[in-house]
C-alpha cells in the first residue's frame, strides 16, 4: 500500500491516514462482528499496588478474523522494523494472536494512565505495540504521549486511519477524552527475550 507521509523519531514510526474513511468503517464493523470477549481489567497494565490504569471499554479480537486489514499493516510494520530498528520478531502474529479494540469515551472521561506494555509469558518479550486509529469522527483529548527522558505527544496519530508503531517498553499514556469517542485497535509484536 502506498504511503504518502511517514514520521520517524527514534522511539516510534507513524503512518498518517493509512486507512481511508470507508476502510475505517469496514474495519470497525468487521471487529464488532468478531469480538471474542471483553478484556478483563487485570489483563491490562496496572500500577502501584495493582491500581487500575486503563479506564477504557476494551475487547479482545482474534487477528485472523480481521486479516484483510491487519495484513497490510503488519507488512508495513515489518518493513519499518527492518529499515530502522532491526528487532528480532516472531513470525505471523496475525495467524496466532489477538488484538485489543479500545473505545475511549468522553462520557466517562476514558484514559489510559502512564504504563509500559510487556508480555505475561516469560519465554519471550514484547518488542512493539502497534495502534490503529479507527475513530470515525474527530475527538478532543485522547492524546498519545511517550516518555523517553522527556514527555512528547505524537500529534499525527490523532488523524483517523493513522497507524503508530512504538517501542513497547517505553512509558506511554492516553490523556482523558474531553469530547467525542476515540477508537483504536492494538496489536502487540513479540520476539525472543532481550539479550
C-alpha positions as CSV (number, residue, x, y, z in Angstrom):
1,X,0.0,0.0,0.0
2,X,1.5,3.4,-1.0
3,X,2.1,5.7,2.0
4,X,2.4,9.4,1.4
5,X,3.7,10.6,4.8
6,X,5.8,8.8,7.3
7,X,7.2,10.3,10.5
8,X,10.0,8.7,12.5
9,X,11.7,9.5,15.7
10,X,13.9,7.0,17.4
11,X,11.1,5.7,19.5
12,X,8.2,5.3,17.0
13,X,7.1,5.2,13.4
14,X,3.8,6.8,12.3
15,X,1.9,6.4,9.1
16,X,-0.6,9.2,8.5
17,X,-4.0,8.3,7.0
18,X,-3.1,4.6,6.2
19,X,-6.8,3.7,6.1
20,X,-9.4,6.0,4.4
21,X,-12.9,6.7,5.8
22,X,-14.6,3.8,4.1
23,X,-11.9,1.3,5.1
24,X,-12.2,2.5,8.8
25,X,-16.0,1.9,8.8
26,X,-15.5,-1.6,7.3
27,X,-12.6,-2.4,9.8
28,X,-14.8,-1.3,12.8
29,X,-17.7,-3.4,11.5
30,X,-15.5,-6.5,11.0
31,X,-14.1,-6.1,14.5
32,X,-17.5,-5.8,16.1
33,X,-18.6,-9.0,14.3
34,X,-15.6,-10.9,15.7
35,X,-15.2,-9.8,19.3
36,X,-14.2,-12.8,21.4
37,X,-14.7,-11.3,24.9
38,X,-14.5,-8.1,26.9
39,X,-10.9,-7.5,28.3
40,X,-10.7,-8.3,32.0
41,X,-9.3,-5.3,34.0
42,X,-6.5,-7.4,35.5
43,X,-5.2,-8.2,31.9
44,X,-4.4,-4.5,31.3
45,X,-1.4,-2.7,32.7
46,X,-1.7,-1.9,36.4
47,X,0.1,0.5,38.6
48,X,1.5,0.5,42.2
49,X,-0.5,-1.8,44.5
50,X,-2.4,-3.0,41.4
51,X,-4.1,0.3,40.8
52,X,-6.2,0.2,37.6
53,X,-4.7,2.4,35.0
54,X,-6.9,1.6,32.0
55,X,-10.3,3.3,32.1
56,X,-11.4,2.1,28.6
57,X,-14.1,-0.2,27.1
58,X,-11.8,-2.9,25.7
59,X,-12.5,-6.1,23.7
60,X,-10.3,-9.0,22.5
61,X,-10.4,-9.9,18.8
62,X,-8.6,-12.7,17.0
63,X,-6.3,-11.2,14.5
64,X,-7.0,-13.8,11.9
65,X,-10.7,-12.7,11.8
66,X,-9.6,-9.2,10.6
67,X,-6.7,-10.5,8.4
68,X,-7.6,-8.4,5.4
69,X,-7.0,-5.2,7.4
70,X,-4.2,-6.4,9.6
71,X,-2.0,-8.0,6.9
72,X,-1.1,-4.7,5.1
73,X,-0.4,-3.1,8.5
74,X,2.0,-5.8,9.5
75,X,3.7,-5.8,6.2
76,X,4.4,-2.0,6.7
77,X,5.5,-2.6,10.3
78,X,7.9,-5.4,9.3
79,X,9.4,-3.1,6.6
80,X,9.8,-0.2,9.1
81,X,11.4,-2.6,11.6
82,X,13.9,-4.0,9.1
83,X,14.9,-0.5,7.9
84,X,15.0,1.3,11.2
85,X,15.1,-0.9,14.3
86,X,16.1,-4.5,13.3
87,X,14.3,-6.0,16.3
88,X,14.0,-9.8,16.2
89,X,10.3,-10.5,15.8
90,X,8.3,-13.7,15.8
91,X,6.6,-14.5,12.5
92,X,3.0,-14.3,11.6
93,X,1.2,-12.9,14.7
94,X,-1.9,-12.5,12.5
95,X,-2.3,-16.3,12.5
96,X,-2.0,-16.9,16.2
97,X,-2.5,-13.7,18.3
98,X,-5.3,-11.4,19.4
99,X,-5.6,-7.6,19.3
100,X,-7.4,-5.2,21.6
101,X,-10.3,-3.0,20.4
102,X,-10.4,0.0,22.7
103,X,-13.2,2.6,22.8
104,X,-12.4,5.8,24.8
105,X,-15.5,7.9,25.5
106,X,-16.0,11.4,26.8
107,X,-19.0,10.1,28.8
108,X,-16.7,8.6,31.4
109,X,-13.5,10.6,30.6
110,X,-11.8,7.5,29.4
111,X,-8.0,7.4,29.6
112,X,-5.0,5.1,30.0
113,X,-2.5,6.4,32.6
114,X,1.2,6.0,32.3
115,X,2.3,2.4,31.7
116,X,4.5,0.1,29.6
117,X,3.4,-2.9,27.6
118,X,5.0,-6.2,28.5
119,X,4.5,-9.9,27.9
120,X,3.0,-12.0,30.6
121,X,4.8,-15.0,29.1
122,X,8.4,-15.3,30.4
123,X,9.5,-17.1,27.3
124,X,9.6,-14.0,25.1
125,X,9.5,-10.2,25.3
126,X,7.1,-7.7,23.7
127,X,9.0,-5.5,21.2
128,X,6.5,-3.2,19.5
129,X,3.0,-2.0,20.2
130,X,1.0,-1.1,17.0
131,X,-2.0,1.2,17.3
132,X,-4.5,1.8,14.6
133,X,-6.7,4.9,14.9
134,X,-10.2,3.7,13.9
135,X,-12.1,6.8,15.1
136,X,-14.9,7.7,12.7
137,X,-15.2,11.2,13.9
138,X,-12.8,13.8,15.4
139,X,-12.5,13.9,19.1
140,X,-10.9,16.1,21.7
141,X,-8.4,15.0,24.3
142,X,-7.2,11.4,23.9
143,X,-3.6,12.5,23.1
144,X,-1.0,9.8,22.9
145,X,2.2,10.6,24.9
146,X,5.5,8.9,25.2
147,X,8.1,9.4,27.9
148,X,11.8,8.9,26.9
149,X,13.8,11.3,29.0
150,X,11.1,13.9,28.2
151,X,7.4,13.8,27.5
152,X,6.2,14.3,24.0
153,X,2.9,14.0,22.1
154,X,2.6,12.0,18.9
155,X,0.4,14.6,17.1
156,X,0.0,12.7,13.8
157,X,-1.7,9.8,15.4
158,X,-4.9,11.9,16.1
159,X,-5.8,11.6,12.4
160,X,-8.3,8.8,11.8
161,X,-6.8,5.9,9.8
162,X,-3.3,6.6,11.1
163,X,-1.0,3.9,12.5
164,X,1.5,4.2,15.3
165,X,4.3,1.7,15.9
166,X,6.4,2.3,19.1
167,X,8.8,0.5,21.4
168,X,6.6,-1.3,23.9
169,X,9.0,-0.9,26.8
170,X,8.7,3.0,26.8
171,X,6.3,4.6,29.2
172,X,3.2,5.9,27.4
173,X,-0.3,7.2,28.1
174,X,-3.5,8.3,26.6
175,X,-4.9,11.5,28.1
176,X,-8.6,11.7,29.1
177,X,-11.2,12.2,26.3
178,X,-12.8,15.6,26.6
179,X,-15.4,15.2,23.8
180,X,-16.3,12.5,21.3
181,X,-15.1,9.0,21.0
182,X,-11.6,7.6,20.3
183,X,-11.4,4.1,18.8
184,X,-8.2,2.2,18.4
185,X,-7.1,-1.3,17.6
186,X,-3.9,-2.6,19.3
187,X,-1.5,-5.3,18.1
188,X,1.4,-6.5,20.2
189,X,4.5,-7.8,18.5
190,X,6.7,-10.2,20.4
191,X,10.2,-11.7,19.8
192,X,12.9,-13.7,21.6
193,X,14.0,-12.5,25.0
194,X,16.2,-9.3,25.1
195,X,19.9,-10.3,25.4
